Amino acid sequence: MTDYQLANLQVFLVEPSHTQQQIISHFLNACDINDITCLNSGAELFERLHHSRPDLIISSMYLPDMTGVELVTSLRKHDESYEMAFLLISSETNIKYLEPIRQAGAIAILPKPFTRQALETALHSTLEYVRPEKLNLTHLDIEDLSVLLVDDSEFSLKYLTRVFENIGVGQIVTAHDGKQGLQMFNQQYFDLVVTDYNMPQMDGLQLVDHIRNHSERGSVPILMVTSEQNESRLAAIEKSEVSAILDKPFEATSIKRLLINLLN
């Protein structure tokens, strides 16, 4: 992605603090982004969205009329909102508040204070999301790739679907938990399985175990996408037979890099 493309990004910044507006705008200007609309509340944002659709919405966690969680949940309820990327900038560290943001398909969650490098990474991820480029694989046509996405979060499934469609995957099947995912896996052929970890009915590790040890296609690449923070659970994931692990939120470039490693 070129700096010219980065400079063309349109950003809505939802931040009640004038000082924080200035700080974040300064960082965006340093990244060659000047099309910035500063808003003070969620209500102002949704009113503005009736007239204009930005590439990226940047929000703090706590607004005068709603939280960042409520804001992104409202955005993700409408399919057209998935055309816009969402970035949270917050000093909040409580997993209770951050987890819904991760599940909703945020481009990134940046702490306060953040570095210019971290912001630039998030901005380039935004470009990958709103102006995607088809992935080229050496031995496979990406359009012929069949992918099974398994996640109990409807928001996360929509986001994952969008990311894989963006890179050119032509055949995507979704499942809402491990049990349903296993049923689908046993019914048709898939080149790749992408699964969440924490799910009802059957979690990601149980799904991986069934595929690896109780199916005829146990060697299929499996990518686990998780927001898990518990060290013992993370250790269990790392010891499992997944092909790769990706944290939520993730960069679209990470998906491309992993697919090249797994499928080429």
N, C-alpha and C positions, 0 to 999 in steps of 0.2 A: 504494500500500500504506500502511496506517495504522500508527501506532506500536503500537496495540493488537495488530495481527497480528504485529508484530515481537516484542512482549513474549510472545507465545504460543509462540515457537519453543523447542523442546527441544534442548539441545546436549550432546553428549558431547565432553569435552576430553581428548585423550590426550597427556599431557605428563609426563615423568618428573621434571622440575624443579619442586619445590614453589614456588620463587620465580616461575618462569614461569607456573605455574598461577594464582598470585595476580594477576600482572600482566594476563594475558589475561582472567581472570574479572572484574577491575576494569573493563576496557574493555567487556566484554559487559554488565556491570551499568549502565555509563554509557549503553548503547544500549537500556536497559530490558529486558534479558534476564537472568532470574534462575534459570531452570530449567537449571542447569549441573551435570553430573556429571563430576567429575575422575577420570581413570584414569591409571595409571602405565605401562601396557604394552599391547601388542597383544593379548596373551592375556586381560588383564582386559576389554578392549573386546569381544572375540568371546564371552566368557563372558556379559557383560552383554547382548549383542545377542540371546541366547537368550530373554531375559525382557522386553526393551524395545526399541523402535525409535525412535531420535531423528530429528528433522528434519535435523540437521546434525552431522557429525563433524568436529572440528577436531583436527589432529594435527601434531606436530613431525616432522622428517625422521628423527631418530635416537632410537629407543626401545631399552630394554634387550634386547628379544628379536627385533626386526625393524626394518626401515627403513620410512619412510613409503611408499616405492614398493611394498614387499611388502605393507603393510597395505592400500593402495588396490587393488592387484591382487587380493588375496583378497576384498575387498568386491565388486569388479566382476565376479567370476566367477559371482555369483548374481543373478538377475533382481530379487529382492526388495530387494537392496541398492541398486538404482537409485532406490528411493523415498527414499533418504537422500542429502543433498548432502555433498560432501567439500571441506574447506578445509585447505590446508597453510600453516603458519606456520613459517618456517625462515630461517636465515641462509645456507643453502646457495646457491651461485651456479653450481655446475658443471652444465652443460647435460646431462651424462650422467645425472644424478640427477633433474633437474627435468623432462626431456622425457617420461619415462613418466607422470609426474603430469599433465602437460598432456594427453597422449593418453588418459588414463583418464577425462577429463571432470571435472576439478576445477572447482569454482565459482570459485576464485581461488587464487593463490599469493602470500602476503603475506610480505615480508621482516621480519627482526628488526633494528631496531625498526620497528613499523608505526604508522600514524596512525589516529586514530579515524575519520576520513573514509573511509580505505581499508577499514576493517573494516565500517563502515556500508554501503558500496557492496556488499561481499561478502554481507552479511546480507540486503540487499534482493534481491540476485540469488538467494539461497537461497529467499526467499519466492516469487519468480517460478518457481522450479523445483519446489518442493513444493506450492505453492498457485497453480497457473497460472490465467491469465485468457485467454480466447479473444481473438485479434486480430481487429479489425474493419477490413476494407478497403473503400474507397469503391466501387470498380468490380468487385470480385470477392468471391465467397463463399469464405472461407478453407477451408471443408470441401471445396470443389471443386478446390482448388489441387493440382496434381500436381508433386511435388518429387523430383528424383533426387539422392541423397546418395552421394558417392564418397570413400572413405577406406580405406586398407589396414589401419587399426587397428580391430579388432573392438570394442574398448572405446569408441573414439571414435565409431564408427558407432552403437552403442547409445545413447550419450549424445546425439548429434545427433538420432537418431530420437525419443528421449524429449522433447527440447526442442521439436521441430516438432509432435509430437503434442500437447504441452501447450498450444500456442497455437492448436490447432484444425485443423491440416492433416490432411486426410482421406486423401490418396493419397501414400504414400511408398514409393519403390523404392530399394534400396541396391545398391551395387557396391563390390568390394574393391580395385579399381585402375582406372587411367585407361582401359586397354584394354577391360575389362568394362563400364565406365561408357559408353564410346563406343558399344559394341554395343547397350546398352540404349537410349541416346539415339536411335540410328538406327531402333530398332524401335517406339518409341511416343512420344507427345507429352508434353512436360513444360513447365510454366510457369516452372520455376526449376531451375537446376543448382547444387548446393553441393559443392565439391570441395576436397580436401586438396591440398597442393603436392607433398611428398615421397612418392612411391609407386613401386613396382616396375612393370615392364611398360611403363607410360606415365605420366609425372608430370602434375601439374596443369596446367603451362604447355602441354605437348603436347596435352592434352585440350582446353584452351581454344582452341588454334590450330586443331585439327581441327574443332571446332564452329563457330568464327567463319569459317573460310576454306574448309571442305570439306563443308559440310552445307547443307541447304535451310532450316534454321531457325537461321541464324547469329546472329540478333538476340536470342535467348533470354537473359534475365538470368542471369549467372553470379557466384556469390559464392564467393570462395576463403577457406577457413578454414585458417590455418597457424600453426605454432609456430616457423617459420623465424626464425633470429637473424642469419644471415650477411647482411651489408649488401649485397653484390653480388647475391645471390639475391633479396633483398627489392626491390632496385632493378629487377631483371628482372620481378618480379611486378607492380610498380607501372607498368611500361611496357607490360605485356601488356594485352589487351583484356578483362580481368575487369571486371565491373560494380562490384564492391566487394570490400574485403579486411577480414577479421576475424581478430584474433589469438586463439590459444589460450593460456590459457583465456579464454572470453568470457562476457559477461552476456546473459541471455535478453532483457533490454530492448534490447540492441544488435541482436539478431536482429529484434525487432519493428520497431525504428526503420529498419533497412535494408530490410525488406520493404515498409514503408509508402513509402519513397522509391523503391524499385525497381518496385513493382507497382501503386501507386495511379495 
